[in-house]
Structure formats: structure tokens, C-alpha cells
């Protein structure tokens, strides 16, 4: 993640046109969007200060300056928070992190959700735990431990484009969430290894990663084409585990009585019968 601050600011500058911030757009521009000099002027800092900030050579930057830059570059709440994070990264001693574990109480919560698929993901998008219906839907128990990762599935599994009819949107969402998490953990060697592997093996991942989009996926809708249950439209909600904020419970919440809810019920019955 070295150089992430500069890369992120340049990507945000590129999407803002001069006329959007009241500047004339005449003259040939070598790069798209705003120039560094224009951002500095609008944010009320010197050009040299802003250049050093993009190059990662600046002093400890204040909240006021970061807030001004975020305003000029029209950042949303998540991007603004990410800017603060990568501008002042928290460094920790490099060590091999222990494998994350889900507490038994959290597993009991998952198992108690018999009518909806629910699972836990970690900061690297690894799937750490799941209930029976989530297993019937996604086949987690049949995967090797290293394969239970949302990003690896989307970018490295050839079946992913059939599984997710809206593959492009799912892929972009995964990268944006992973990018956000990586910014919060610049010294995570496992995260760096995952990003390196995906960058090496997937041109789509490399392209999306270079966009520097960041997004927290709190809720939404995902469509899944299951080989047994057929096409499912799955609204989802995410819940942070209070005792471990880096673990997130994802729950699919189809409308009761909907076609998807009925298909999930049949899928659950099919999986139970098959297990017996």
C-alpha cells in the first residue's frame, strides 16, 4: 500500500472537471480532471505543500486540511474517512497474524437463522463461518480453506460469471470493499499477499484496483443463479460483530412469501434430504 495516498488523490482529482468547481476549462490539459495547483488553490494550501502531500513527503497533515481537500474533490463520507486513514496510517509491528476465529456464540447465532442464509466474513473477505442454508447456497463446506474468499471466487473461479448474473457490479463492489479494508491495515502481510495474487492472476482485478474506488458494503441486493434453486434475488444486510469489529455477519433477507424465499426453503429441504 506504499504510495496509496498519492494514487488515491490523483484518482479523485481525475474525476473532477474544472467547471464543476468554478474554474475555467480552457487550455490543453495533460491529465484529466483538476491539476494539483488547482486543488491546492481551492483547498487553501500552498502548491508545494499539496505536492509533498501527494508524494507522501508531507508533514503530519491536519484534519482541517484533509477536510478541505475532501470538499474540493467531492468525496463522499466513506472516501473522506479513507483519506484520513491513508494520510495518517497506523503502523504496527510486522508479524504473521493469527488465523481469525469466530466465537462459538456467533456460530450459534448463525445456526439459529434457519430460514435465511447467513455467514461471517473477515477483513480480507475470507468466509469464516456459515449456517446450513448459506452452505447449501454457496457450498462453503466443499471448498478448501483458501478458496473460501469472496474476492478469489469472483476473480479466479471460472464459474463466477454464471453464478453472478451481475458479475461486473459484484466484482467492483468486492474490490472497493477490499481496497477500503487494506487502507485500514497497511501492514497486513496476508492482505498484501491476496492483493498480489489477484493482481497477478486477474486483469479485471488489476483494472478495478487501479481505479482506487472505496466503498463499505452495508446492505444491497445480489442476484445468484443457483444450479438447483435457480435465479435468486437476495437482499442482504451486514452486521458488525461487537466483540470483533473486523468480522461481519452477512444475512440474506428475501421478502417472506417471495419467489426467492420459497426457492430458498426448497433448497434447504433439498440440502437436508441430501445430507441424510
N, C-alpha and C positions, 0 to 999 in steps of 0.2 A: 504493500500500500504506500510505498515511498512515492512522493510526488502527487499524492491523491488530491491535496488541497488545490494545487495549481491546475491539475487536469479538471477538477470539478468546477472551478471558477471559469476556466476557459470554455467549458461546455455550456455553462449558464450564460456567459457573455454572447456565445454564438447564436443563441435563440432569441435575443432581444434586438429588434430593429431600431435604428436611431430615432425614427419618427414616433415610435411608441413612447419614448421618454422626452419628447420635445426638442430633439436635436435635428439639424438639417441632414439630409441623406445624400447631399451632393458629394462628388469626388469618388475616385476609384478606391475600393477597399480590398486590401489583400486578404483579409479574413472576414468571414461572415459575422454579422452582429456588431456589438459595440467594441470599440478599441479600449485598451487598458487606460489610456489617458481620459477617455470619456467616463469610464466607471469611476476613476479617481475624482474627477471634477464633480460628478453628481453625488458621490458619497462624502465629499468634503474632506478628502485626504490628499496628500501630495502624490504626484505621479510616481516618484521614487519609492515612496512608502508602499504604494499598491503593487508596484512591480516586484519589490522584495517579498511582499506577502505571497504573491503568486508563485514566486520561485522558492518559497519555503525558507527564505533567509531573514524574514522579518522578526522583530522582537515579539514578546508576548502581546497579542492583539486584544484590545478591549471589547467588551460586549457592545459598546456604542458603535464602534467601527464595523463590527460584524453585522449589527442590526442595520446600519446604513447601507452596507453592500448588499445584504439580503433584500432590502427595499428596492434598491436600484435594479437588481437583477430579477425582481418579481418572483422571489422564491415563496413556495408555499410553506406551511408550518413544518412539515417533515424535512424539506430541504434546508430550511433555516436552522433547525436543530442539528442536522447533519453537518452544516457548515461550522457550527460551533464545535462539534465533536472533532472534525478533522483538522481544524485550526489549532486546537489545543488537545492533542491526543494524550490519552493516559497510557504511559509506558509501564509495563510490568516485567518482572524477571522472566526471561525465556526459559520455559521448562515444558516438558511434554505433559499436556493436560490429561487428567484422568478421564476415562470414558464416562459421559454423563449417565446418571441413573435416575429412573423415575421412582418416586416413593410409592410404597405399597398402597397408601391411601389414595393416591392419584389413580392407580390402576383400578381400585375398587370403584371410583367414580366413573371411569370409562366402562367398566363391566355393568354398572347399573343403568347405563344408557342403552337398553336393549333394542329400542326401536330406531335408533339413528346411528350412523357410522361416526365414530369419534376416535381421534388418535392424538399423540403428542409429538411435536417436532422441536428440535433444538436449534441453536443459533446458526448451525451450518446446514439447516434444513434436513438433518437426519431424522428419520422416523424412529422414535424411542420406545413407544408403547402404543397399543391399539386395543379396540374391543372386537368382538366376534364379527359384527356386521361390517366394520371397517376392513377386517381381514378378508371377508367374503367379497367385498367390493374391490380391494386393491391387491390382495394376495401377498400381504406383508410376510406371513409366516413361511411362504415358499421362496422368499428371496434370501440370498446371502446377506449377512450383516452390512457389508459395504455397499450393497445395491439399494438398501432402504434409505434413499436420499432423493428428495423431490427434484433437485436440480439434475442429478445424474440420470434419473428416469426420463425427464423431459428432453435432455440433450443427447443422451447416449443410447437410450433404448429405441431401436427402430420402430417398435410398436406404438410409441408415444403419440405419433401424429394421427393414428387411427383411434387411439384411446381418448384423446382430447380433440374434439372437433374444432375447438377454438385454440389450436396449438399456439399460434403466434402470440395471442394475448396471455396465455398461461406462461409461455417462455419469458416474455417481457416482465411479467409480474414476479417470477422466480428470481430473475437477475436483479431486479430493483430491490427486492427484499434482501437478497444475499449481499448486494452492494452496501445497503444500509447497515446490516449486521457486521460486515467486515470493517466498516469505518469505526465502529464502536470497539473493535478488538484488533487493533493493528499488529499485535504481537502473537496472534493465534496461528501457530505453525500449521495446525490441521486445516484451518480456513485457507491459508495461503496455498497449501498443497491441493486442496479441492479446486480452487480458482485456477491454479496452474494446469491441473489435469483437464478441466473443462475447456480452458483456452487452447490447449494443445490439440484436443480431440474434436472440437466443435467450432466450425467457422461462425455459426449462428450465435453461439455464446460470445465469441470474441467481438463480434459486431455490436451486440447489445451491451456488453460490458464497457465498450469504448464510449457509449452514449452517456455514461455516468448518471443514469436515472436512479433515484432512490425513492422507495415507497414502503410504507408499513401496511401490510395486508390484514386489515382488521375484520373485514366482512366482505361479502360479494356473492357471486354466483359462478359455479363451474359446471360445465357440461361434460359428462363422461359417457362414452359408448362401451358398455359392458358386454362381453361375449354371451352372457346368459340373460341378464336383465334388460339388455337393450339400451336405448338412449335415455340417460337420466339427467334431469336439470336439478342441480344441487345448490341451493343457497347455503352459505356457511357463515358461522360466527367463530371468532377466536377469543380465547380466554387465557390470560397470563396466569401461570401457577404462582401464587403469592410467595411461597417458600423458595421458589427458584424462578426469578423473572426471565431467565433465558430459556425457559421451557414454555411452550404454548400449546394449549389444547385446542384442536380444530374440530368443530362439530358441524356436520351437515344437517340442515334443518328444513327438509321439504315440508310443504304445506300439508297438514293432515287431510287425508282423503284425496290428495292429488294423484295423478298417474304415477309420478315418481315415487311417492310414498307407498303406493300399492306394489310397485315393482320391487322396491327395497324389502318389503315384507315377504314377498315371494322368494327373493334372493336369500333372505335369512333362513326361511324354511328349507330351501334347497340345500344351503350350506350345512344346516343341522342334520338333514337326512343323509347327506353325503358323508359327514363325519361319523355318523352311527354305522 
